[in-house]
Amino acid sequence: MKFETRFTRDFIKRSLPAGVRRVLEIGCGSGELAASLLQDGVSLIAIDNDADSVAAAQRLGVDARIAAWPDFEDGQFDAVLFTRSLHHMHPLDKAVQQAADNLVIGGRLIVEDFAYETADEKTLQWFADVIDRLDGAGLLVKGDDFLSALRSRTEMVKLWRENHESGLHSAANVFAEIRRVFGETQCEEAPYYFRYLSQAIVPTADHDKILQNLAEQEAGLITRGTILALGRRFVAGRNKS
Ligand SMILES: C[S@@+](CC[C@H](N)C(=O)[O-])C[C@H]1O[C@@H](n2cnc3c(N)ncnc32)[C@H](O)[C@@H]1O
């Protein structure tokens, strides 16, 4: 299993409600997370509005279906998961309300997402330094225009925003909407910049170890307040009918 999938899976597993029976994953992509949860005995349906992604998930043995959230119904679930997908879903209020409506009482909404709006100059300078160091160590696959542009260190925040703002919900709006629908919501920060580097690190046997080291360095810098965290994780329970 890829490091980034394991990183997400560990968060999901510790957030699932006790005795979980039925899980819905929304925006499953090519299904790596869903397949790993299935292997752990979790009963799961996954949806995505991209037919190629659904076909890839099905090849991993996932009960994946083509559907555009919030237009999907298949009974009630003990947990609804969005990993890096809720920021794409419009309208946001309906996407979150439909998740609540599809949960049993006591069921949980579990969201992994990113606060792209928080990226600041200092954090992006650090990120450009990380990319430079990978290149210096001969570990960088060239060809990612966005990462190359960041390394130029010219108007980094503007560049970052231009690459993220179009049609994506901010984490602040996602958090506000979840709180509006669910009430009390746990929010934690998490490393996330390392995810941009997965495709950019040379595909050797050490790939996952390098990525894990980067994620651990990122976590340490967040804890010390040296950089701003990009990752956000939200967990909320459905407590009322
Ligand atoms: C950034 S990818 C994340 C994929 C996967 N969850 C992961 O963490 O690797 C976002 C996914 O959400 C899907 N998606 C976006 N809007 C959707 C919608 N309204 N309904 C279902 N899937 C959607 C996209 O097709 C894409 O596969």
The ligand as a Gaussian input file, in Angstrom:
#p B3LYP/6-31G(d) Opt

LIG

0 1
 C       -8.540000      14.701000      -5.500000
 S       -9.484000      13.306000      -5.957000
 C       -9.371000      12.327000      -4.458000
 C       -9.508000      10.859000      -4.733000
 C       -9.318000       9.956000      -3.517000
 N      -10.365000      10.135000      -2.528000
 C       -7.958000      10.195000      -2.899000
 O       -7.890000      10.660000      -1.745000
 O       -6.957000       9.897000      -3.556000
 C      -11.174000      13.875000      -5.889000
 C      -12.148000      12.845000      -6.433000
 O      -13.481000      13.304000      -6.210000
 C      -14.253000      12.993000      -7.362000
 N      -15.418000      13.892000      -7.369000
 C      -15.430000      15.240000      -7.505000
 N      -16.686000      15.715000      -7.432000
 C      -17.508000      14.648000      -7.240000
 C      -18.910000      14.480000      -7.072000
 N      -19.752000      15.524000      -7.069000
 N      -19.399000      13.233000      -6.875000
 C      -18.583000      12.160000      -6.857000
 N      -17.233000      12.257000      -7.007000
 C      -16.699000      13.486000      -7.201000
 C      -13.297000      13.178000      -8.531000
 O      -13.706000      12.493000      -9.683000
 C      -12.002000      12.608000      -7.928000
 O      -11.869000      11.222000      -8.174000

